[in-house]
Amino acid sequence: MSNPKVILITGASSGIGEATARTLAANGHRVVLGARRTDRLEKIVAEIRQAGGTAEFRALDVADRADVSAFVEFAKQKFGRVDVIFNNAGVMPVSPMNALKTDEWDRIIDVNIKGVLNGIAAVLPLMEKQGSGHIISTASTGAHAVGGQFGVYCASKYAVRAIMEGLRQETNRIRVTTLSPGVTESELGHDITVSETAAGVKQLRSIALAANAIANAVLYAVSQPDDVDVNEMIIRSVRSAGPGDRGLRGGSATQ
């Protein structure tokens, strides 16, 4: 590739993040992976390098603003610039409201909303100084419709969509892309603590997209000419047209 980009990926230890890292690296981009599980990151990066790609990794907690800034600085020190950040880290411990899982609500807000804001804050000054850049964030079909037991999670994804649209309207030099996947193969939801909800989410996985489908969407967005901004993509399984793509009590299922 004549013009490889330096692309930072949060939540890169599994699922969409891992698939995206592998896809981008296979297409000549230089990727920097961040997540809390460094053993997973080390393995993924080793495999990317073995396949001829360029990759680095660093431990990352997106809920920690200073840690996100350090992650971006790490990438800049390694490669001299940052072209793209993919704010992909997310959690989905969904539950009925009356279960009062308030600690889980806080975690959703810290990772899904503050994590995206921390990513934006860490790269925006750098990209503005460069005069270019691309910020991509994972929302969800849950940013377009709310399902029962998904209320707090969907609220976080509506917030991501609103934040990204606000950012898009403020800049004519930095590209802004929001991805809204439907049900996708990932570890999202592994932390659900209400057994009935966990069982329902497991059933939804029967119509899940492969994570590579979202990785290919990221590759498409970053591969456009510099004056083309792909603002939003909704990506669902063909099978989602049936009743399977609904929340546990109606509404849209979520990534």
N, C-alpha and C positions, 0 to 999 in steps of 0.2 A: 504494500500500500504506500502510495507516494506521500500521503498526508495523514499518518496515523494520529489519532486523538488520544489524549490522556483522560481516562474515564474512571471516576470514582464511583464505587457501588457500595451502598450500605445494606446490611442484612444479607451479606454475600455468602454465608456459610451453608446455605441450602436453598431449595425451591427456586423461585424466580431469580433471586440474586445470583445464585451459583450458576444457573443456566445462562443468565445474561453475561456473566463474566467469561464463561467458556465460549459463548457465541461471538462476543466482541473480540476476544483475543484471537480466535480462529480466523477472524476477518481482518487481522492486522493492527487492531487497536491495542494500546497499552493500558492495562487495567490495574486499579488499586482496590483491593478488597478490604472491607471493614466489617467486623462483627465481634461478638463477645467470645465465640468459640474458636480460639486461635488454632486448636488442633485440626479442626475442619478446614480452616483457611489455609493452613500450611500444606495440607494434602492437596487441596484444589490447585493452589499456586504451583506446587511441584508438578502436577499433571499437566497444567497449562504450559509450563516451561518445557516439559518433556516433549510436548507436541509442537514445540517451536514458537510458542507465544511469549509475550512479555507481561509479567505480572508481579505485583508486590502485595503485601498484606500488612495490616496493623490491627491490633485489638481496638475495638470501638464500642462505646456505649452512646447511642445517639441521643439519649436523654440528658447527657452531660455536655453542656455547651462548650466547655473548655476542651473536652476530649474530641469533639467534632472539629474544632479549630485546629487541634494538634494533628488530626488525621489529614486535613487539607494541607497543612504545612508540610507534613511528611511526604505527601504526593508531590508537592511543589519542589521540595528538596531533591527528590528522586528524579524528576523529569523536567523541572524548570518551568512548568506551567500546569494549569488545570483547565481542560476544555469542557468537560461535562461532569456533573454530579447526578447520580441516580439515587434519589432518596427513596429507598425501597424497604427499609426495615419497618416491620409492623408486628403487632400482636393482636390476637382476637379471642380473648377469654370471654366469650359472649355468655349471657345468662338472663333469666327473667329479672325484671326490675325489682320484684318483691323478694328476690334472693339477697338483695342488699350487699352485693359484692363490691363494696365501695373501694377497697384496695385495688381491685381489678379495674374499676373505672379509672382510678388515678393512673394506673399503669398504661391503659389505653391512651389517655390524654398525653402522658409523658412521652411515649414512644411514637404514637401515630401523628400527633399534632406538633408537640414541641420538637420531636426529632426532625421533622420536615423544616420547621422554622430554624432550628440550629444549623441544618445543612445549608439553607439559604443564606443565613447570616455569615457563615464561614466562607462561602465562595463569592458572594455578591461584590464585595469591594475589589477582590482580585479580578473578577471578570469585567467589572466596569473599568478598571485600570487597563486591562488587556484590550478593551473595546469589543470583546466577543466572549461567548460562552453559551452553555446550554444547561438548563436545570430541568430535570425530569423527576416526577414524583409518582409513586403508586397510590392511586385512590382505590376505587372499587366500583362495581355495579351498585354496591351499597352506598355510593355517593349520589345515586340517582333515585333510589327508592328504598324505603325502610321496611324491614321485616321484623315480626315479633321476636323478642329476645336478642335482637341485634341493635337495639336502639342506641346504646352508647357507642358501639363500634361504628355504626352508620353515621352518627354525629361526627365522629372523628374524621371519617372519610369525606363527608360533606365539607368539613372544615378544610381539608387538604385541597379539595377542588376550588373552594372560594379563595384560599390563600394564593393558589397558583394563578387563578384568573386575575386576581388583583395585581400580582406581580407582572403578569403579561401586559397589562394595561399601562404599567409604569415604565417600561423599557422598550426601546426600539433597536437595541444592540444585542440583547441577550435572548436566546430562544427559550421558550417555556412550553413544556409538554406534560400533560396529565394523562396517565394511563389508568383506565378503569377496567380491570379484568373481572370476568365472571368467576365461577368456581374453578380453581386451578390447583393442580397437584402441588402441594407444599406441606410444610409442617405447621402452617397457620391453623390455630385452633387446638393444638396439642395440649394447651394449658387451660382448656375449659374444665371447670371444676364441678359443674352441674351435670350429673350422669345422663339425664334425659336429653339435655341440650347437646351434649357430646355425641350421643347416638344419632340425633337428628342431623348434625353436621356431617357425621360419617356417611350417612345415607346420601347427602348432597354430593359427596365426593364421587358418586357413581357417574356423574356427568362431567367430571373435571377435565379441563384442558391440560395438556402437557405444559410444563413450565417453559419449554422451548417456544411455544406460541407467543408468549409475552416477550421472551428474549428477542425473537425475530421482530417484534414491534419496536423494541428499543433500537435495534440495529437499523430498521427503516428510518426512524426519526433522526438518528444521528447522522445518517448517510445522505440526507437531503442537502442541496446547495445552501450556502450560508444565508441566502436571502429568503429561504423557505422555512417557515415555522409551523411544524405540525403541532397544533395546540392541544388536541384531545383525541384519544382513541378509546372506544369501548370494544372489548374483545371477549366474546362469549363462545361457548361450544354451540355447534349447530343443534345439539340435543336440548339446549336450554329453552327452546321454543315451547316445550311441553311443560307440564306442571312441576317438573323437577327443579326448575330455576325459580323457586320461590323461597321465601324465608320460612322459618319453622311454623309460622302462623300467617303466611301470606306475605306478599312483597317480594323483592328481588333477593336472590341469594347473593352472597358476597365472596369476594376473593379473600 
